[in-house]
Amino acid sequence: MVRERKADAVANDLLERIAGRELAVGSLLPKEAELADRYGVARSVVREAIKLLEVHGLVRPTRRLGTVVLDPLASTSPEVVRALLVRKGRIDLDFFAGWLEVRAAIDAQMCELAATRRTPEDIRALEDALEAMRASTARHEAFSRATEQLGFALARASHNPLFSVLARWHARVVADLDHVFRTVRSASVPHVAGVEMMLECIRREDAASTRQLVTTFHEWATPRLLAAARLANGDAPADVSSPQPSTTPAATKPAAAKPAASKPAAAKPAATKPAATKPAASKPPKEKHA
């Protein structure tokens, strides 16, 4: 196991304090000597830690003033995003909800583009990932690796390099919150069946159906992920009212249930039968009993 460098440890602690607003935006970091005493390190270590914070866009040394704390929401560093998402072992539910919202939009766009731009080589890579998922059902760690492989293949199939960058970033967040994402990424045959449906849409270059499948999956998954995050924080989960599809990522279950909604219309003729078979004379006695 690689031991964390002292400068990294100091920088990570300060990063979390800035992300958690313990060190207010616009305030000054404590002096080098004070930080060195606080962390039990040499001042050279503190200077290196502050340089790391500069790289993350969290502080700005100002001559004759000190080191000014910057707004963490203005940082473009993935490390800052991770710190904003999980602080001191607790998931920030508002930030997590926002992250899921952005991720759903990115995922739908990426997969839609994959359906229109994929090459035969991309299809083979997607099928390899799917086969790895089939081979690892009921084995969570192997299934997670195969699911990650699928995400990277979808990003490459979009032929937009930025999606590949975002897919790596997403995979890191999922790994950090594996205990939460297990809720919607079960290593199961139904989950694989849903992925098979999505890949079939991509094979057919059916971009609209691909986007709908992915969008509906996220609509199903988001409330469950937020409920799992609340449980991970030790809080009572909110009610998840939307029905769980038996085929996990398949967005077709809600659509398949629509014909059932037409049954009440079909049942209406049955409601007219009492009037047709029993004249109005039979109803008054019932009303009297009432």
N, C-alpha and C positions, 0 to 999 in steps of 0.2 A: 504494500500500500504506500502510495506517494505521500510524503509528509507535506502539509501546507506550509509555504514560506511565511515568515513572520510578516513581511510587507503585505502579502495577500490577505492574511488574517486580519490585519488592522484595516486595510482598505475595505474588505467585505463587511466588517462591523460598522464602519462609518457609512458605507453605502446603504446598509439596512436602516441605520438611524436617519439618514437623509430621506430615504424612501418612505419611512414611517413618520416623517415630519417631526421627529424628536429634535432635529437640527433644522430650524425654520429657514425657508427661502429668504435670502438677503442677509441672513446673520453671518457671523464670522466663525470659522472653525477655531477651536482652542489653539493656543500657541504650541509650537513644536515641543517645547520642554514639558508642557502640561500633558500633551498626548503621549509623549515618551514615558512619562511617569505613570499615566493611567494604564498603558498597555504593557509596561515593564520591558520596553525595548529601547534601542539606541535611537538618537534623533535622526540618524541616517535612514533607519527603517521607516520612520514617520514621513520623511521627505519622499521616499520611494512610494509609500502608500498614497500620499497626496498626488503624486504624479499619475498614479493609476486612476484616481478619482477624476483627474483632469481628462484623461483619455475617455472616461465614461460620460464626460460632459456634466459632471455634478458640482464642480468647484471651479473658481477662477481666482488665481493669485492676483492681488492688486497691490501695486507698490505703495508703500507708506500707509497701508490700511490693514492688509491681512489676506486670508483666503476666504473668499465670499462663497456661500452656499447657493447653488443654482436650483432651479425648479426641476425635479426629477422627471416630470411629464414632458419636459423639453428635450430630454436625452433620447438618442437613437440607439442606445446600447441594449442588446438583448439581456445583458446581466441586470440592468436596471429594471427591465420589464419583469424579469423573474423575481426580483426583490419587491416590486410593487404587487406582484401576484401572491406571494407567500412571505409573510413576515412573522418571525418568531414562532414558526410552526403553525400559524393560522392562515387560512386562505382568505384573502380580501374578496368577499362575495360580490361587491359592486364591480370591482376591477375584473374579476373572473367572468361575470355576466357580460361585461363589455368585450372581453377577449373572445368569448364564445360567439358573440354577435358578429364580430369582425371575421372570425375564423369561418363561420357559416357562409358569409358572402364570398370570401376568398375561395373556399372549397368548391362552391357551386360554379363560380366563374372558371376556375382551373379545370374542373372536370368537363364543363361544356366545351372549352377550347380543346381539350384532349380528344373529344369526340369528333371534332371537325379537322384537327390537324394531325392526328395519329398516323404513324407510318407502320408498315408491316413489322419493322423491328420493335416499335413501341408495343404493338399487340403481343408480340412474343414475350417481351419483358413483363407485361401485365399478366399474361397467362402463367408465366413462371411464378410470379408473386401469388397468384390465386392458387396454384398447385401447392406452394409452400404453406398456404393457409389451410388447405384441405388436409395436408399431412400432419398438421399440428393442432387439430381440434382437441380440446380437453387438456392441452399443455400451454398454460398461459404465457410463459416467457417466450417460447418458440413462436407462438401465435402472434405475440406483440411484435417480434422481429419481422415476421412475414407481413403484418399489417403496415409496419413502417416501410418495408420494401415496396409495398403496393403504393403508398403515398408518394414515395420518391419517383416511382415509375409513372404515375399520373402527372406529376409535376414536369417530368421530362417530356411526356407526350403532349403537353400544352405548347412546347417549343417557345416558352417565355422563360428566360433564365431566372427572372426574379421569383417565379413560383418555386423553383428549386431551392432558392435561398430561404423562402418562407416555409417550405416543407421541412427543412432542417430545423428551423427555429421552432416550428410546431412540434416536431418530434421530441425536442428537448423539454418542452413544457409538459408534454404527455408523459415523458419518463419521470419528471419531477412529481407529477400527480397521478402516478400509475394506479394508486389505490382508489382514486376517484374515477378514472376512465375505464376501469374494469366494469363499471356499471353498464356501459353501453358497448363495450368491446369484448363481449364474451367469446371465449374460444370454443365456438359451437358450430354445428352444422347449419342451423338457421341463419346465423350471421354470414357464413360463407355463401349460402344460397342468395342472400341479398346482394352480395358483391358480384356474384355470377350474373344477376340481372343487370346490374350497372354495366359490367363489361360487355354484355350482349348488346346493350344500347350503343356503347362506344364502337363495337365492331360494325354495327349498322350505320354508323355516323349519324345517329339520332341524337343531336345535341339537346333538343328541347326535352326529350324524355330523360336524358342523363341528368340535366339540371334539375328536373322535377324530383327525380329519385333522391338526389343528394340533398336538395332543399328540404324535402319531407323527412329525411333521416335526421337532419339537424333540428327540425321542429320537434321531433319525437325525443331526441337525445338531450337537448338543452335543459329542460326542466328536471330531468333525471340526474344530470351532472351537477346542477345547482343543489339539488336535494342531497346528493352524495357529499358535496363539499360542506354543506351544513352539518351533516353527520360527522364528517372528519374533524370539524371544528368543535364537536361536542354540543352542537345546537340541535334543537328540534327541527326536523325537515319540514318544508312546506308541503302541502298536499299536491301530489302529481295527478292531475285529473285526466290527462289524455290517455287513452288505452294503449297498452303495450302490444305492438305487432308481434305475431309469433315468429315472423321472419325478420330478424332484428333490423338490418339496414334497409330492408325493402320498403320503399315508399308506396308500394302498390296496395298494401293491406287497407289503409284508409279508403283508397279509391274503390277497392273491391267491395267494401262495406256499403257503398252508396246504393246499389240496387236494393238492399234491405230497407233503405229509407223510403222506397216506393211502396212497400207493403201496406202501410196505413191507407194509401189511396186505393189499393186493390181490395182492402177490407171494407171500404165504404158501402158497396152493395149489400154486404151482410148486415149492415146497420139498418137497411131499409126493410129487411125481411119481416121484423115484427109488425110493421105497419101493413105489409102486404098480406101476411098470413092471419093476423089477428086484427080484426077491425078495431076501431077506437073504443068499442064497448069493453074490451078486456082491460084497458088501461085505467079507467076510473077507479075500479076496486083497488088496484095497486096504489093509486094516489090516496085513497081513503085510509088504507093501512099506514101510509106514510104520515 
